[in-house]
Amino acid sequence: MTANAPGTAPRNATIDDVAQAAGVSKGTVSNVINGRIPVAPETRRRVEQAITDLAFRPAESGRALTARKRMAEPKLDASVPRLTTIGYVSVDYFARLDRLPERDERLLSREIVKSIGGPAANVAAVGAGLGAPLPVAASLITVIGVDQESDWAAAELAARRVDLIMPRERRSGRLSRAIVMVEADGRRTIINEPSSLAAVDVRDFIETTDSAGLRWCLHFEGYQVPRQIGLLPIARAKGFCTSMQATGLPPNWLAENAAQVFAGFDIVVLHRESLAMIPGCPTDPTEGLRHLAKLGRGSGVWPEVIAVTLGAEGAAVLTREGLIERVPAPMVPVVDTTGAGDAFVGTFLAAWLNGRPAREAASLACMAGSLAITQVGAQVVRPSVAELMSRFEGVEYRNVISAQTE
């Protein structure tokens, strides 16, 4: 119990009170309580002591929700790799149009679809949904507000088996919203509003999480890379592997910081446009990767894999050993290209974390990216591995994957 103002009855302690007393985030307190994410022993001791001192008891609704969640999901063991993505969550409203409207024109949309947005949220949801033989335990370091959209997004991500890791500050503000206008050929125009929420706190998670003995990847969306890149040495010293994608990187930032990116990340996912921004890279993707392979041979540290997404042309991958391979994408009807790159990244990381070689991971990732563009919305399509293999049974490189997954 905590004391209120004089003359008022003591109030029940909240998870915010426990977090403040222990000097950790609310997410860390939740991790101690529900056991889904390992917590460093000293941090666990401080949280448990704060729970005892404050006589904290989770709300009945929270206990019921936790109980239902544990009944529905098997307890994860150390053999299941972990994927923790870092970035923002938004609420996207997709409007399907034959074309973009002219000034002062009013158009009738075929439909308006509400969906969760944000590259990091999309990557986590896709990775979590693949299942055996590529299981991952997915979580998202983010911030959400106190509005109904925030509660809706949290519930949707929980249903997708994505754990939320929250900052220690009390929730405030609301989720940002975006309007996505999708044309008949799948191209889209996105209008975002600025976020009113605080910056994502990654340091607390890295310092308080026990990753010993686990295959654990920290994935950064491009919006987060410039402000968080200084934490990479700390994360790697704690045993995390690291990945990033170019989506959201500020213009020209990669050109000025390419050396730091290639030295700090194990997996780097670019697209054709960002590859061309790297100093000295030819515009042709294969030639660009050959240029990077030469740079890698002269570097003491280099990513395990650099992948370049090429839209309808598939992807190209470069391994640390200098091997370059092109992977085609299946032909599908294009409805909405939003989230295709995120589907590629989530699938690639799940395959890579489960020990699949780069070409196999990229092949499956191209299937997921292709399937994502057949529906409106970034997280509408979250296929399992079995669904991908069944859908693209006739693709010529299917046997490269199925030989090791069946």
C-alpha positions as CSV (number, residue, x, y, z in Angstrom):
1,M,0.0,0.0,0.0
2,T,1.2,3.6,-0.6
3,A,0.2,6.6,1.4
4,N,-2.0,9.3,0.0
5,A,-2.4,12.9,1.2
6,P,-3.2,13.3,4.9
7,G,-6.8,12.4,5.8
8,T,-7.2,10.0,2.8
9,A,-7.1,6.2,2.8
10,P,-3.9,4.5,1.5
11,R,-4.2,3.4,-2.1
12,N,-3.1,0.1,-3.6
13,A,0.3,0.2,-5.2
14,T,0.5,0.1,-8.9
15,I,3.0,-1.3,-11.3
16,D,4.3,2.2,-11.9
17,D,5.0,2.5,-8.1
18,V,7.0,-0.8,-8.2
19,A,8.9,0.3,-11.3
20,Q,9.8,3.6,-9.7
21,A,10.9,2.0,-6.4
22,A,13.0,-0.6,-8.2
23,G,14.5,1.9,-10.6
24,V,13.4,0.0,-13.7
25,S,10.8,0.2,-16.4
26,K,7.2,-1.1,-16.2
27,G,8.1,-3.6,-18.8
28,T,10.9,-5.1,-16.6
29,V,8.4,-5.4,-13.7
30,S,6.0,-7.2,-16.1
31,N,8.8,-9.5,-17.2
32,V,9.5,-10.5,-13.6
33,I,5.8,-11.1,-12.9
34,N,5.0,-13.1,-16.0
35,G,8.3,-14.8,-16.7
36,R,8.1,-14.4,-20.5
37,I,11.5,-12.6,-20.8
38,P,14.5,-13.4,-18.6
39,V,15.6,-10.7,-16.2
40,A,19.1,-10.2,-14.7
41,P,19.3,-11.7,-11.2
42,E,20.1,-8.4,-9.4
43,T,17.3,-6.6,-11.3
44,R,14.9,-9.4,-10.4
45,R,15.9,-9.1,-6.7
46,R,15.2,-5.3,-6.7
47,V,11.8,-5.7,-8.3
48,E,10.8,-8.6,-6.0
49,Q,11.9,-6.5,-3.0
50,A,9.8,-3.5,-4.2
51,I,6.8,-5.8,-4.7
52,T,7.2,-7.0,-1.2
53,D,7.8,-3.5,0.3
54,L,4.8,-2.0,-1.4
55,A,2.5,-5.1,-1.0
56,F,1.8,-4.9,-4.7
57,R,-0.8,-7.2,-6.1
58,P,-1.7,-7.3,-9.8
59,A,-5.3,-6.3,-10.5
60,E,-7.8,-9.2,-10.8
61,S,-8.3,-8.4,-14.5
62,G,-4.6,-8.5,-15.1
63,R,-4.2,-11.8,-13.3
64,A,-7.1,-13.3,-15.3
65,L,-5.6,-12.0,-18.6
66,T,-2.2,-13.5,-17.7
67,A,-3.7,-16.8,-16.7
68,R,-5.6,-17.0,-20.1
69,K,-2.5,-16.1,-21.9
70,R,-0.4,-18.8,-20.2
71,M,-3.1,-21.4,-20.8
72,A,-3.2,-20.5,-24.5
73,E,0.6,-20.5,-25.1
74,P,3.1,-23.1,-24.1
75,K,6.0,-22.0,-21.9
76,L,9.0,-21.0,-24.1
77,D,12.3,-22.7,-23.5
78,A,15.9,-21.7,-24.2
79,S,15.9,-23.5,-27.5
80,V,13.4,-20.9,-29.0
81,P,15.2,-17.9,-30.3
82,R,14.1,-14.4,-29.3
83,L,13.4,-11.4,-31.5
84,T,12.9,-8.0,-29.9
85,T,12.1,-5.2,-32.3
86,I,12.6,-1.5,-31.4
87,G,10.3,1.3,-32.7
88,Y,7.0,3.0,-32.7
89,V,3.5,1.8,-33.1
90,S,0.9,3.8,-35.1
91,V,-2.7,3.4,-36.2
92,D,-3.0,3.4,-40.0
93,Y,-6.2,4.0,-42.0
94,F,-6.0,2.5,-45.5
95,A,-8.2,4.0,-48.2
96,R,-8.4,2.1,-51.5
97,L,-8.8,4.4,-54.5
98,D,-8.5,4.0,-58.3
99,R,-6.2,7.0,-58.3
100,L,-5.2,9.9,-56.0
101,P,-7.7,12.8,-55.8
102,E,-7.1,16.1,-57.5
103,R,-7.2,19.3,-55.5
104,D,-10.7,20.1,-54.2
105,E,-11.9,16.7,-55.5
106,R,-13.9,14.2,-53.4
107,L,-13.5,10.5,-54.2
108,L,-15.3,7.4,-53.0
109,S,-13.0,4.8,-51.5
110,R,-13.7,1.1,-52.1
111,E,-13.1,0.5,-48.4
112,I,-11.3,2.0,-45.4
113,V,-9.3,-0.5,-43.3
114,K,-7.9,0.1,-39.9
115,S,-4.5,-1.5,-39.1
116,I,-1.5,-1.4,-36.8
117,G,1.5,0.4,-38.4
118,G,5.2,0.9,-37.7
119,P,8.0,-1.2,-39.2
120,A,9.1,-2.6,-35.8
121,A,5.6,-3.7,-34.9
122,N,5.1,-5.3,-38.3
123,V,8.4,-7.2,-38.2
124,A,7.6,-8.6,-34.7
125,A,4.1,-9.7,-35.7
126,V,5.2,-11.4,-38.9
127,G,8.1,-13.2,-37.1
128,A,5.8,-14.4,-34.3
129,G,3.3,-15.8,-36.7
130,L,5.5,-18.1,-38.7
131,G,5.6,-20.9,-36.2
132,A,7.4,-24.3,-36.5
133,P,9.9,-25.0,-37.9
134,L,10.9,-21.4,-37.5
135,P,9.6,-20.4,-34.0
136,V,10.6,-17.1,-32.4
137,A,9.5,-15.5,-29.2
138,A,8.7,-11.9,-30.3
139,S,8.6,-8.7,-28.3
140,L,8.5,-5.0,-29.1
141,I,10.2,-2.2,-27.2
142,T,7.9,0.8,-27.8
143,V,5.8,3.5,-26.2
144,I,2.0,3.7,-26.3
145,G,-0.4,6.2,-24.9
146,V,-3.5,6.3,-22.7
147,D,-6.1,6.6,-25.6
148,Q,-8.4,3.9,-26.8
149,E,-6.2,3.4,-29.9
150,S,-3.3,2.5,-27.7
151,D,-5.3,0.0,-25.8
152,W,-6.6,-1.5,-29.1
153,A,-3.1,-1.7,-30.5
154,A,-1.8,-3.4,-27.4
155,A,-4.6,-6.0,-27.5
156,E,-4.0,-6.6,-31.2
157,L,-0.3,-7.2,-30.7
158,A,-1.0,-9.5,-27.7
159,A,-3.2,-11.5,-30.0
160,R,-0.4,-11.7,-32.5
161,R,1.9,-13.1,-29.7
162,V,4.0,-10.0,-29.4
163,D,5.0,-8.9,-25.9
164,L,5.1,-5.2,-25.3
165,I,8.1,-3.8,-23.4
166,M,7.3,-0.3,-22.0
167,P,9.4,2.5,-20.5
168,R,9.4,3.3,-16.8
169,E,7.6,6.6,-17.2
170,R,3.8,6.6,-16.7
171,R,1.8,6.4,-20.0
172,S,0.7,9.7,-21.5
173,G,-0.3,11.1,-24.9
174,R,-1.7,9.0,-27.7
175,L,-0.6,6.9,-30.7
176,S,0.1,8.8,-33.9
177,R,-2.2,8.1,-36.8
178,A,-1.5,7.8,-40.5
179,I,-3.6,7.9,-43.6
180,V,-2.5,5.6,-46.4
181,M,-4.1,6.1,-49.8
182,V,-3.6,2.9,-51.9
183,E,-4.1,3.2,-55.7
184,A,-5.3,0.5,-58.0
185,D,-1.8,-0.6,-59.0
186,G,-0.8,-1.0,-55.3
187,R,1.2,2.2,-55.0
188,R,0.5,4.1,-51.8
189,T,0.8,7.6,-50.5
190,I,1.3,8.0,-46.7
191,I,0.4,11.0,-44.5
192,N,1.8,10.8,-41.0
193,E,1.2,13.0,-38.0
194,P,4.1,13.5,-35.5
195,S,4.1,11.3,-32.4
196,S,3.3,12.9,-29.1
197,L,4.9,10.0,-27.2
198,A,8.3,9.8,-25.5
199,A,11.4,8.3,-27.0
200,V,11.9,4.5,-26.9
201,D,14.1,3.5,-23.9
202,V,16.4,0.7,-25.1
203,R,19.3,1.0,-22.6
204,D,17.1,-0.1,-19.7
205,F,16.1,-3.2,-21.5
206,I,19.7,-4.1,-22.5
207,E,21.1,-3.5,-19.0
208,T,18.4,-5.4,-17.1
209,T,17.8,-8.4,-19.4
210,D,19.6,-11.7,-19.0
211,S,20.4,-13.0,-22.5
212,A,22.9,-15.7,-21.3
213,G,22.5,-18.9,-23.3
214,L,19.8,-17.5,-25.6
215,R,19.9,-16.8,-29.3
216,W,18.5,-13.2,-29.1
217,C,18.3,-10.6,-31.8
218,L,17.6,-6.9,-31.2
219,H,16.1,-5.4,-34.4
220,F,16.0,-1.6,-35.0
221,E,13.7,0.0,-37.4
222,G,15.4,2.8,-39.4
223,Y,13.7,5.6,-37.5
224,Q,15.5,4.4,-34.3
225,V,19.0,3.7,-35.7
226,P,20.5,7.2,-35.6
227,R,19.5,7.8,-31.9
228,Q,20.2,4.2,-30.7
229,I,23.3,3.2,-32.6
230,G,25.6,4.1,-29.7
231,L,24.0,1.3,-27.7
232,L,25.2,-1.5,-30.1
233,P,28.5,-2.2,-28.3
234,I,26.6,-2.5,-25.0
235,A,24.1,-4.9,-26.6
236,R,26.7,-7.0,-28.2
237,A,28.7,-7.2,-25.0
238,K,25.6,-8.6,-23.3
239,G,25.3,-11.3,-25.9
240,F,22.7,-9.9,-28.2
241,C,23.0,-10.1,-32.0
242,T,21.8,-7.0,-33.8
243,S,19.9,-6.1,-37.0
244,M,18.5,-3.1,-38.7
245,Q,16.4,-2.1,-41.8
246,A,16.7,1.0,-43.8
247,T,13.0,1.9,-43.7
248,G,12.7,5.2,-41.8
249,L,16.3,6.3,-42.0
250,P,16.7,10.0,-42.5
251,P,17.8,11.1,-46.0
252,N,21.6,11.0,-46.4
253,W,22.2,9.6,-42.9
254,L,23.3,6.2,-44.3
255,A,25.8,7.9,-46.6
256,E,27.4,9.7,-43.7
257,N,27.4,6.8,-41.3
258,A,27.7,3.6,-43.4
259,A,31.0,2.5,-41.7
260,Q,29.4,2.7,-38.3
261,V,26.3,0.7,-39.5
262,F,28.4,-2.1,-41.0
263,A,30.6,-2.3,-37.9
264,G,27.6,-2.4,-35.5
265,F,25.0,-4.7,-37.0
266,D,25.0,-8.5,-37.7
267,I,22.2,-8.2,-40.2
268,V,21.6,-5.1,-42.4
269,V,18.5,-4.9,-44.6
270,L,18.6,-2.2,-47.3
271,H,16.5,-1.5,-50.3
272,R,17.7,-0.5,-53.8
273,E,17.5,3.2,-53.0
274,S,19.4,3.1,-49.7
275,L,22.1,0.8,-51.2
276,A,22.8,3.5,-53.8
277,M,23.3,6.1,-51.1
278,I,26.4,4.3,-49.7
279,P,29.5,6.1,-51.0
280,G,31.1,4.3,-54.0
281,C,28.2,1.9,-54.5
282,P,27.1,1.3,-58.1
283,T,23.4,1.7,-58.8
284,D,23.1,-2.0,-59.9
285,P,22.3,-4.1,-56.8
286,T,24.6,-6.9,-57.7
287,E,27.5,-4.6,-58.5
288,G,26.7,-2.6,-55.3
289,L,27.0,-5.8,-53.2
290,R,30.3,-6.6,-54.9
291,H,31.5,-3.2,-53.9
292,L,30.5,-3.9,-50.3
293,A,32.1,-7.3,-50.4
294,K,35.4,-5.6,-51.2
295,L,34.9,-3.3,-48.3
296,G,34.2,-6.2,-46.0
297,R,37.4,-8.0,-46.9
298,G,39.4,-5.1,-45.7
299,S,37.4,-4.6,-42.5
300,G,37.9,-6.2,-39.1
301,V,34.2,-6.3,-38.3
302,W,31.4,-6.8,-40.8
303,P,27.7,-7.9,-40.9
304,E,27.0,-11.6,-41.2
305,V,24.5,-10.8,-43.9
306,I,23.6,-7.7,-46.0
307,A,20.2,-8.1,-47.7
308,V,18.8,-5.8,-50.4
309,T,15.1,-5.9,-51.2
310,L,14.3,-5.4,-54.8
311,G,10.5,-5.3,-55.0
312,A,9.1,-7.4,-57.8
313,E,12.7,-8.6,-58.6
314,G,13.0,-10.3,-55.2
315,A,16.2,-9.8,-53.2
316,A,20.0,-10.0,-53.2
317,V,22.1,-11.2,-50.2
318,L,25.8,-10.8,-49.4
319,T,27.3,-13.0,-46.7
320,R,30.4,-12.2,-44.6
321,E,32.3,-14.7,-46.7
322,G,31.7,-12.6,-49.8
323,L,29.0,-14.9,-51.4
324,I,26.4,-13.0,-53.4
325,E,23.1,-14.6,-54.4
326,R,19.9,-13.3,-56.1
327,V,16.6,-14.7,-55.0
328,P,13.4,-14.2,-57.1
329,A,10.0,-13.1,-55.8
330,P,6.9,-15.1,-56.7
331,M,4.5,-13.3,-59.1
332,V,1.3,-12.2,-57.3
333,P,-1.5,-9.7,-57.9
334,V,-0.5,-6.4,-56.3
335,V,-3.1,-4.8,-54.0
336,D,-1.1,-2.8,-51.5
337,T,2.7,-2.7,-51.2
338,T,2.6,-1.4,-47.6
339,G,4.5,-3.6,-45.2
340,A,6.1,-5.9,-47.8
341,G,9.6,-5.0,-46.7
342,D,8.6,-5.6,-43.0
343,A,7.2,-9.0,-43.9
344,F,10.5,-9.8,-45.6
345,V,12.5,-8.7,-42.6
346,G,10.4,-10.5,-40.0
347,T,10.6,-13.7,-42.0
348,F,14.3,-13.4,-42.8
349,L,15.2,-12.9,-39.1
350,A,13.0,-15.8,-38.0
351,A,14.7,-18.1,-40.4
352,W,18.2,-16.8,-39.7
353,L,17.7,-17.1,-35.9
354,N,16.7,-20.7,-36.4
355,G,20.0,-21.4,-38.2
356,R,18.9,-21.2,-41.9
357,P,21.5,-20.0,-44.4
358,A,21.1,-16.6,-46.0
359,R,19.7,-17.9,-49.4
360,E,17.1,-20.0,-47.7
361,A,16.1,-17.2,-45.3
362,A,15.8,-14.8,-48.2
363,S,13.8,-17.2,-50.3
364,L,11.2,-17.6,-47.6
365,A,11.3,-13.9,-46.9
366,C,10.5,-13.1,-50.6
367,M,7.5,-15.4,-50.4
368,A,6.2,-13.6,-47.3
369,G,6.8,-10.2,-48.8
370,S,5.0,-11.2,-52.0
371,L,2.0,-12.6,-50.0
372,A,1.8,-9.3,-47.9
373,I,1.0,-7.2,-51.0
374,T,-2.1,-9.3,-51.9
375,Q,-4.1,-7.6,-49.1
376,V,-4.6,-4.1,-47.8
377,G,-2.7,-3.3,-44.5
378,A,0.7,-4.1,-43.2
379,Q,-0.3,-6.9,-40.7
380,V,-3.4,-8.3,-42.4
381,V,-1.3,-11.2,-43.8
382,R,0.7,-13.1,-41.2
383,P,1.3,-16.5,-42.7
384,S,2.7,-19.6,-41.1
385,V,5.6,-21.4,-42.7
386,A,3.3,-24.2,-43.8
387,E,0.9,-21.7,-45.4
388,L,3.8,-20.1,-47.4
389,M,5.0,-23.4,-48.6
390,S,1.5,-24.5,-49.6
391,R,0.8,-21.2,-51.4
392,F,4.0,-21.1,-53.4
393,E,4.4,-24.8,-54.0
394,G,5.2,-24.3,-57.7
395,V,8.1,-21.8,-57.1
396,E,11.3,-23.3,-58.5
397,Y,13.4,-22.6,-55.4
398,R,10.9,-24.3,-53.0
399,N,13.0,-27.4,-52.7
400,V,15.9,-25.3,-51.4
401,I,13.8,-24.6,-48.3
402,S,11.7,-27.7,-47.9
403,A,14.7,-30.0,-48.0
404,Q,15.7,-28.6,-44.5
405,T,12.3,-27.9,-43.0
406,E,10.3,-31.1,-43.7
